[in-house]
Amino acid sequence: MFGVLLAIEIIVSILLMIVVLMQSSKGGGLAGSLGGSSMGTVFGVRRTADFLSRATTILATIFIGLCLITNIFFLPGKKAGSDSIIQKGATPAARPSALPPSSQPAATPQQQGK
């Protein structure tokens, strides 16, 4: 069932991209190059804009609905007893009890001035 919903969602997303690109913007958009001009002759200029706007709304609603259904019902949810790392509290890192001995002797005040 998850695979079927995923396939439908991919198809809807591709159709949504095509419909959005076909809408003409102030600069003409890709409507002329993707056949939007011939679509205007079939439906009429006003009906084409209404059709593309309505198709965008419907496809976007279907896309969001499928996303919600997939996330709520098919993806694994949180277990009731699981806590996040922040809620569990961080365990303190092991600190060395003593500093390792240095191989060089400590500098005297006369050597620091040089």
N, C-alpha and C positions, 0 to 999 in steps of 0.2 A: 504494500500500500504506500509505503514511504517513497519507493521508486516511481510509482505512478504520479504521486503528487509533485515530486521533484521534476519529472518530465513535463507535466502541465505547467509548472511554474516557469520553467525555462522557455517554453513556447510562448507563454503570456508575456514574459519579459522581452523576448525578441519582437513580438508584435507591438508591444508598447514603445519600443525604441523606433520602430518603423513609423508608427503613427505620429509620434512626436516630431520626427524629422520631416515628415510630409507637411506638417503645418507651416503655413507661410508666416514669416515674421516681418518686421519692418523692412529688413533688407532683402526680402524675397525668400530667404531660407533655402532649404534643399527641395522645396516643393516643385520647383520647375525642373530640376534635374532628375527627380525620382518619379516623375509622371503626375505631379500635382496639377499641372496645367491641363492635361487631358482629363483629369478627374473633374476639374471645374466645368468642362463642357458637358460632362455626363450628368452631374447633379445640379449644376448651376453654381455660381460663385458663393452665394449665401448658404446654400444647403451643404456645400462641401465643407465650409468652416464649421457649421453646426455638427455635421457628421463626424469630423475629425475631433472636435472638442468632446462630443459625447463618447466617442470610442476611447479617447484618452481617459476620461473619467471612469468608464466601465472597466477598462483593462487595469487601471491603477487600483481600483477597488478589489478586483479579483486577485491581483498580485499581493496586496496587503493581507487580504483574507487568507490566502494560501500560506503566506509566511506565518501568520498567527496560528493557524491550524497545525502546521508542521511543527512549530516550536512548542505548542502546548501539549499536543497529543503524541508526537512521535519521537521527539528528542528526549534523551534521558534527563530526568529532573534531579533535583537535590534530594538526598536522603534526609529523613527526619532528624537523625542524630549526628549529621556531619557538621562540623564547625570549620570555619575558615582558619587560616594560619594566624590571623590577627586575633581572633577570638580565643584560640588556644593559648596564645602568648608565646613569645619567642624564648627559646631556651638560651641561656647565656653561653657564649662561646668560652671554651677552655682557655684560661689565661696561664701563661707560664709562671711557676712559683718563684723562680729566680732568673735573673738575667744571665745569659751565657757570659763566661769570662772573656774579656777583650784581649786580643793578642798584642796590642800596643799599650805602652804605659801612658798614664794620664799626662796631659801637657802641663808644664809649670807656667807660672805667670810670665816668666822671661821669654819663653818660647811663643806664647800667644801674641806678644807685642811685635814680633818680627814680621 
